[in-house]
Amino acid sequence: MIAYRPVRKMGTTSDLQPGELVIAEKMDRISRLPLGEADRLVQTIRQRGARLAIPGLVDLSEVLAEAEGVTRVVLEAMQEMLLRLSLQMAREDYEDRRERQKQGIEQAKTLGRYRGRKPNRKVHERIVALRQGGTSILETARLVGCSPSHVKKVWLHYTSTMVADGA
């Protein structure tokens, strides 16, 4: 029996079972990772005995099941090459889009049209209150529902503002 698990809901590979099928809805789900990390993710999935399926990517697993000897080795190498090539192309496309977005934001800033996202004052106030109460960064992030880096950023802004104000 094959159990299906979408990549976006996977979270961790530690609980993968042999025979599970991990479905990446699009190559984009994996290509957001740097190529080395994406490679490690694919290898971990395979080491756990699970299979990775990506719609739109040629899957030779049915042909491989019947192949033997040199034919099997060649088909496995082709499958691996197709996956790596697709990952590389998707990653380059992802990086190009991010770069164009960055350039567009910079251009909008110089023209005075971009102001960025407005801070969520309630979240900031809650972060500051928790940190003033001695709550750790990780616990604050968990309680507020944000990342630890966001807690650090808000706390740094608050403490530098307090120093600048002479408090």
C-alpha positions as CSV (number, residue, x, y, z in Angstrom):
1,M,0.0,0.0,0.0
2,I,1.3,3.4,-0.9
3,A,0.8,6.3,1.5
4,Y,0.7,9.8,-0.2
5,R,2.3,12.8,1.5
6,P,2.6,16.2,-0.1
7,V,6.0,17.9,0.4
8,R,4.5,21.0,1.9
9,K,2.8,19.0,4.7
10,M,5.8,16.8,5.2
11,G,7.7,18.8,7.7
12,T,10.3,16.2,8.5
13,T,11.6,13.1,6.8
14,S,12.3,11.2,10.0
15,D,8.9,9.6,10.0
16,L,8.8,8.4,6.4
17,Q,8.0,4.8,5.9
18,P,9.3,2.5,3.2
19,G,6.8,2.5,0.2
20,E,5.5,6.0,0.9
21,L,5.1,8.3,-2.0
22,V,6.0,11.9,-1.4
23,I,4.4,14.2,-3.9
24,A,5.9,17.6,-4.7
25,E,3.0,19.4,-6.3
26,K,5.5,21.4,-8.3
27,M,9.2,21.4,-8.7
28,D,9.1,24.8,-7.1
29,R,8.4,23.2,-3.7
30,I,11.8,21.7,-3.7
31,S,13.7,24.2,-5.8
32,R,13.3,26.9,-3.1
33,L,16.0,25.1,-1.3
34,P,19.6,25.6,-2.4
35,L,20.6,22.8,-4.7
36,G,22.7,21.0,-2.1
37,E,19.9,20.9,0.4
38,A,17.4,19.9,-2.3
39,D,19.7,17.0,-3.2
40,R,20.0,16.0,0.4
41,L,16.2,16.0,0.8
42,V,15.8,13.8,-2.2
43,Q,18.5,11.4,-1.0
44,T,16.9,11.2,2.5
45,I,13.5,10.4,1.0
46,R,15.1,7.7,-1.1
47,Q,17.2,6.3,1.9
48,R,14.0,6.0,3.9
49,G,12.6,3.7,1.2
50,A,10.0,6.3,0.0
51,R,9.6,7.6,-3.5
52,L,9.4,11.2,-4.7
53,A,6.9,12.1,-7.4
54,I,6.8,15.4,-9.2
55,P,4.1,16.0,-11.7
56,G,5.5,17.1,-15.0
57,L,8.8,15.2,-14.4
58,V,9.3,12.0,-16.4
59,D,9.1,9.1,-14.0
60,L,10.9,5.9,-15.1
61,S,10.0,3.9,-12.0
62,E,7.6,1.6,-13.8
63,V,10.2,0.9,-16.5
64,L,12.9,0.5,-13.9
65,A,10.9,-2.1,-12.0
66,E,11.1,-4.4,-15.0
67,A,14.6,-3.5,-16.1
68,E,17.7,-5.6,-15.4
69,G,21.5,-5.3,-15.7
70,V,23.0,-2.5,-17.8
71,T,19.5,-1.2,-18.8
72,R,18.6,-0.7,-15.2
73,V,21.8,1.2,-14.5
74,V,21.3,3.4,-17.5
75,L,17.6,4.1,-16.7
76,E,18.5,5.0,-13.0
77,A,21.2,7.4,-14.2
78,M,18.8,9.0,-16.7
79,Q,16.2,9.4,-13.9
80,E,18.8,11.0,-11.6
81,M,20.0,13.3,-14.4
82,L,16.5,14.4,-15.2
83,L,15.7,15.2,-11.6
84,R,19.0,17.1,-11.1
85,L,18.5,19.0,-14.3
86,S,15.0,19.9,-13.4
87,L,16.0,21.0,-9.9
88,Q,18.8,23.1,-11.3
89,M,16.6,24.8,-13.9
90,A,13.8,25.4,-11.3
91,R,16.3,26.8,-8.8
92,E,17.8,29.2,-11.4
93,D,14.2,30.3,-12.3
94,Y,13.5,30.9,-8.6
95,E,16.6,32.9,-8.1
96,D,15.9,35.0,-11.3
97,R,12.4,35.8,-10.0
98,R,13.8,36.8,-6.6
99,E,16.4,39.1,-8.2
100,R,13.8,40.7,-10.5
101,Q,11.6,41.3,-7.5
102,K,14.5,42.8,-5.5
103,Q,15.3,45.1,-8.5
104,G,11.6,46.2,-8.8
105,I,11.5,47.0,-5.1
106,E,14.7,49.0,-5.3
107,Q,13.4,50.9,-8.3
108,A,10.1,51.6,-6.6
109,K,11.9,52.8,-3.5
110,T,14.0,55.3,-5.5
111,L,10.8,56.6,-7.0
112,G,9.2,56.9,-3.6
113,R,6.4,54.4,-4.4
114,Y,7.5,51.5,-2.1
115,R,7.1,51.8,1.6
116,G,7.1,48.1,2.6
117,R,4.7,46.3,4.9
118,K,3.5,48.3,7.9
119,P,4.5,46.8,11.3
120,N,1.9,45.0,13.2
121,R,1.8,47.1,16.4
122,K,-0.1,44.5,18.5
123,V,2.4,41.8,17.7
124,H,5.3,44.2,18.5
125,E,3.8,45.2,21.8
126,R,3.2,41.6,22.8
127,I,6.8,40.7,21.9
128,V,8.2,43.6,23.9
129,A,5.9,42.7,26.9
130,L,7.0,39.1,26.9
131,R,10.7,39.9,26.5
132,Q,10.5,42.5,29.3
133,G,8.9,39.8,31.4
134,G,11.9,37.6,30.9
135,T,10.5,35.2,28.3
136,S,13.1,33.6,26.0
137,I,13.3,34.4,22.3
138,L,12.1,31.0,21.3
139,E,9.2,30.9,23.8
140,T,8.2,34.5,22.8
141,A,8.1,33.4,19.1
142,R,6.0,30.4,19.9
143,L,3.5,32.4,22.0
144,V,3.2,35.2,19.5
145,G,3.2,32.9,16.4
146,C,6.2,34.3,14.6
147,S,9.8,33.4,13.9
148,P,12.6,33.8,16.4
149,S,14.3,36.1,13.9
150,H,11.3,38.4,14.0
151,V,11.4,38.5,17.8
152,K,15.1,39.4,17.7
153,K,14.4,42.1,15.1
154,V,11.5,43.7,17.1
155,W,13.5,43.4,20.4
156,L,16.6,45.0,18.8
157,H,14.5,47.9,17.4
158,Y,12.8,48.4,20.8
159,T,16.1,48.3,22.8
160,S,17.9,50.6,20.4
161,T,15.0,53.0,20.4
162,M,15.1,53.0,24.3
163,V,18.9,53.7,24.2
164,A,18.4,56.5,21.7
165,D,15.6,58.0,23.8
166,G,17.9,57.9,26.8
167,A,15.6,55.5,28.8
